[in-house]
Amino acid sequence: MNWAYDRDALLEYCQRLRLPGTGVRLLLSIAAGQPVRSVGGGPANSPTRYASTKMGCAIDVEAKSTELRGLVTFYEFEADVEAYFDQPWRIPVPRRFRSGHREMSTHVPDFLVIRPDRAGFEEWKVDRDLIEKAKEQFEMYTRDEAGEWHCPPAEEWAWKHGLYYKIRTLSEIEPIYYQNLRLLERYLRQPSRAVDPTFQKAFLDELRRRGHFTLGEATEWQA
């Protein structure tokens, strides 16, 4: 199902989650609209476009090392993610700096993610960058006792609309798993095909015995 073009399905989804009216209007606006800004090409960025089969369109990402890796690893091929939208909304956030300066600004998260039981905004960051940002913008970025990062102003704003806001970091992504997904993308984009359970068990047993397969070995392997 392509959520971007199915208003009725999205309304039914919002009702099931019992979202408040503001949250419903927000999701409908994002799904029917365009990204609120173009991705930038600053010195620390490497903008690119990703052709999403799930969304049926090109997704703009600002950084290949974080956003693209997160998209491929956690959104595009995950059954738990029904849809995702890039540069979805401008969230108003107050900022207070250690210098004492205060200002109201807007923050555009990387993605709005639709899951079966919840919907919300996800922002991808590099851990070391968050550490530096937290030193200056200590109310914007905080870290809890479990080591997870938070953006309290954005989380509070999203909660009022029945949504969540979460900071994701590069440390969540297993590099080899990501590389395997990119290698197998063409296969993963194909319609699902049933695999004989006996063959599947024999293959997995052999994989555990060997520890690894090259792609050529896996293709030629026979039970």
N, C-alpha and C positions, 0 to 999 in steps of 0.2 A: 504494500500500500504506500503510495506517495502522499504523505501528509500535507505536503506543500499545496496540493490541489484538491484535497478532500475536506471541505469545511464541515460537512455533517459528521464525519468521523472524529474530527477534532472537537466539535461541540459535545459529542457523546463522551469522549475521553474526559473533557473538563467536568462534565456532570458526574462521571464516575469517581473522579478525584475530589469532588465537591469543592472546586475552586471558587473563591469569591468572584464577584462580577469584574473587579479590576484585573484579576488574573486571567479570566476568560478573554477579556478584550485584549489584553497584552499578548497572549498566545495567538489569537486570531490575527492580530496586526502583524506579528513577526512572521507567521506562516504564509501570509498573503503578500508580504512586502519584499523589499530588497535589503541587503546589508546596510546598516546606517552610516557606514563609512568605508572608504577604500583602505586596504591595508597599506601601511607605510613601508618605505624602503630606506630606513635609517641605517647608520653604520653597523648596528647590532642586529639588523633584520635581514632576512633572505626570503622575501615574499614569493609565493608560488601559487599555482592553481591545481587543485586535485579533482579529477573527474570522478564523482561519486555515483556509483550505480544505485546505491540505496536511496539517494535523494534525487537522482535523475538530473543533476546539474553540476556545474563546476563550483567547488568550494574554495574561496580565497583564504589563504593562511599567511600569517605574517612571518613566521619563523619555521624553517624546515626542521630545526633541531628540537623544537618543543611541540608546537601546535600540530604540525604534520604527523609527527610520531604518535602524539596522543590520539589524533583522529583515526589513524590506521589501526592502532593497537586497541583502542577502547570504544570506537563508535561504528566504523564502517562495516565490520564483520561480526559485531556482537549482536546476538539475537535479542539481548536485553535492551538494546537501543533501537527504538522504532523510528526516530528521526532526529536530525540535528541541524542547526542553522548557524551560519557564521556571522560574526559582527552583528548580533541581533538587536541590541537596544542600548540606549544611553542611560546609565544608572546615575542618578544624582548622589554625590557623596561629599560630605564635609571633610576637609583635610586640615589638620593642625600639625605644624612643624615644630621641631625642637627650638627653633628660633623664636617661637611664640606667634608666628604668622598664621592666620586662619584664612581659609577661602572655601567657597563652594565650587565644585567642579563636576564634571561628568566622567564616568568610567565605562568603557565599552568592553564587556567580557568577550572572550574568544568564541564561545558557543552557547546556544540554548540547546539543551539535550532533553528529548522526550523519552521517558522510560515507562513501562507498563504501570508502575505504582507511584511515580513522581516525575516532576519536570523541574528543571532549574538551569541556572547559569554555571558554566565552568570556565575557569581562567587558568591557562597553562603558564608556568613560570619555571625558571631555573633556580634551584635552592640558594645558590650563592648570591644571586641578584636580590632575592627576597630578604636575605640577611642584611644587605646594604640598604635596601629600601626601608626596612623596619627601623634602622638606626635614625633615619631622618623623619619618616612618617610613622611614628610609633603608634598612632591610633588607627591608621589605615591597615597596617599589616602586623599581626600578632601571631605568636606560636604557643600552643597549649603544652601541657605537661607530657602528652603523648608524642609531641614533635610535629603535629599537624598544623599547617598554616591556616590563618583565618583573615578575612577582611570584614570586621564587624559592621561597618556602615552598609556595605553591599548586602551582607547576610540579613541585616534587619530590614532593609528595603524589600528584598525578595520575599521574606517571610510574610510581610504585610499583604502580598499578592498571592499567598498560598504556594510559593515556589521556594527553591533552595538556591544557595550560592556556595560554590566550593572552589577552593584553589587546588589545582593539581600541579604536581611537580615532575620534573624529568626523572627523578629517582624512582618513580613508580614504573618506568618503562624498562623492560628487559631487552637489551640491545639485540641479542640473538633471536628472540621471539619476534621482534619488529622486522628484522632482516628476513626471517622466514616468511612472514606475512607478505612482504613486498615481493619475494621470490614466487610465492604461490598465488598472487593476486588474480592472475588470469583464470586459474582453476577455481578459486573461491567465488569469482563472479558468475560462474556457470550455475544453472539450476541444480538444486540438490539431487543427487542420485543415490538410491539405496545401495548399501554395501552389504554383501553377504556376511552375517554375523560370525560364521565359522572362519572365513578368510580374515576378517578384521581381528579376531582374537589371535589367530596364528601369526599375523603380521606384527601385532603389538607384543606378543611373546618374544618373537625374534628380535624386535627392536630393543626390548629390555635386555635380552641376552647379549646383543652386540654393543649396545650403548649408543649407537648412531647408525644412520644410513646416509649415503650420498643420494642425491636425487636420481642419478642413473641407476644405482643399486635398487632403490625403492621401486622404480618403474619396472625393472626387469625381474624383481623378486617373485618367486612362485612358491606357494605353500607346499 
